[in-house]
Amino acid sequence: MESICSHYYNIVYKISSFTGMWPYLKPKTRIFRIALLTIILLTILIPQIAYQFMCKRNLHCTFQAMTAYLLSFVALLKMYTFQFNIHTIKNLTQHLLYDWKELNSYEEYEIMKSYAANGRRFSLIYSGEIKLIND
């Protein structure tokens, strides 16, 4: 059962650990990764806002600049929202692992397996979309 569970949640663990969102990371590791990600996002965000000021009254230029810096700002906001809710995420993860251990029938197992497969698929699609957006 553990190998099945780890198969489905391995990609979520890797992405979450890389970005500092995994709830079981050590606090120093999480702070380091969040600080590094914040510096990277601010490095991206500051030139985009500076470009916004260069546009002055050109509406087309303003809209082009706005989409870029709003995307960066939303990513930064989302990252810190996850950090403020890390205890909730940890509780939900513990509850999910408990549910995997408490399965009684084959039907329950198949239901959990299908939900885990969908979650894994969404994680892969989301990370692929982010990669395409950044390229």
C-alpha positions in Angstrom: 0.0 0.0 0.0 2.8 2.4 0.8 4.4 1.9 -2.6 1.0 2.7 -4.3 0.6 5.8 -2.1 4.2 7.0 -2.8 3.7 6.3 -6.5 0.8 8.7 -6.7 2.1 11.4 -4.4 5.7 11.3 -5.4 5.4 14.1 -8.0 3.5 16.3 -5.5 6.2 15.7 -2.9 9.0 16.6 -5.4 7.3 19.8 -6.6 6.3 20.9 -3.1 9.7 20.2 -1.6 11.5 22.1 -4.4 9.3 25.2 -3.8 9.4 24.9 0.0 5.7 24.1 0.2 5.9 20.5 1.6 4.5 20.7 5.1 7.1 18.2 6.6 10.2 20.2 5.6 12.4 21.4 8.3 11.8 25.1 9.1 15.3 26.2 8.1 15.0 24.4 4.8 11.6 25.9 4.2 12.7 29.4 5.0 15.8 29.1 2.8 13.7 27.8 -0.2 11.0 30.4 0.3 13.6 33.2 0.6 15.3 32.0 -2.6 12.0 31.8 -4.5 11.0 35.2 -3.2 14.3 36.7 -4.4 13.8 35.1 -7.8 10.2 36.3 -8.1 11.2 39.8 -7.0 14.0 39.8 -9.6 11.4 39.1 -12.2 8.8 41.5 -10.8 10.9 44.6 -10.4 11.9 45.0 -14.1 8.3 44.3 -15.1 7.0 47.1 -12.9 9.8 49.4 -14.2 8.7 48.6 -17.7 5.2 49.6 -16.7 6.4 53.1 -15.8 8.1 53.4 -19.2 4.8 52.8 -21.0 3.4 56.1 -19.7 0.2 56.7 -21.7 0.5 53.9 -24.3 -2.5 51.7 -23.5 -1.4 48.7 -25.5 2.0 48.7 -23.8 0.4 49.1 -20.4 -1.8 46.0 -21.0 1.1 43.9 -22.2 3.2 44.9 -19.1 0.3 44.4 -16.8 -0.2 40.7 -17.7 3.4 39.9 -17.0 3.7 41.5 -13.6 0.3 40.4 -12.4 1.3 36.8 -13.1 4.4 37.3 -11.1 2.5 39.0 -8.3 -0.1 36.3 -8.1 2.6 33.6 -7.9 4.2 35.5 -5.0 0.9 35.9 -3.3 0.0 32.2 -3.8 3.4 31.2 -2.3 2.9 33.2 0.8 -0.7 32.1 1.2 0.5 28.5 1.2 3.0 29.4 3.9 0.3 30.9 6.1 -1.8 27.8 5.7 1.0 25.3 6.1 -0.6 23.8 9.2 -3.8 23.1 7.4 -2.0 21.5 4.5 -0.1 19.4 7.0 -3.3 18.3 8.7 -4.9 17.4 5.3 -1.8 15.4 4.3 -1.9 13.5 7.6 -5.6 12.8 7.1 -5.0 11.6 3.6 -2.2 9.2 4.7 -4.5 8.0 7.5 -7.2 7.3 5.0 -4.9 5.2 2.9 -4.0 3.1 6.0 -7.7 2.6 7.0 -9.0 1.2 3.7 -11.2 -1.8 4.3 -12.5 -3.0 1.0 -11.3 -3.3 -2.6 -13.9 -0.7 -3.7 -12.5 1.9 -1.2 -9.0 1.1 -2.4 -10.0 1.7 -6.1 -11.7 5.0 -5.2 -8.7 6.3 -3.4 -6.5 5.1 -6.2 -8.6 6.9 -8.9 -8.5 10.1 -6.8 -4.8 9.8 -6.4 -4.3 9.2 -10.1 -6.4 12.3 -10.9 -4.4 14.4 -8.4 -1.1 13.1 -9.9 -2.4 13.9 -13.4 -3.4 17.5 -12.4 0.0 18.0 -10.8 1.8 17.0 -13.9 -0.4 19.1 -16.1 -0.1 22.1 -13.9 3.7 21.8 -13.7 3.9 21.3 -17.5 1.7 24.4 -18.1 3.9 26.5 -15.8 7.0 25.3 -17.7 5.3 26.3 -21.0 4.4 29.7 -19.6 7.9 30.4 -18.5 9.5 29.3 -21.8 
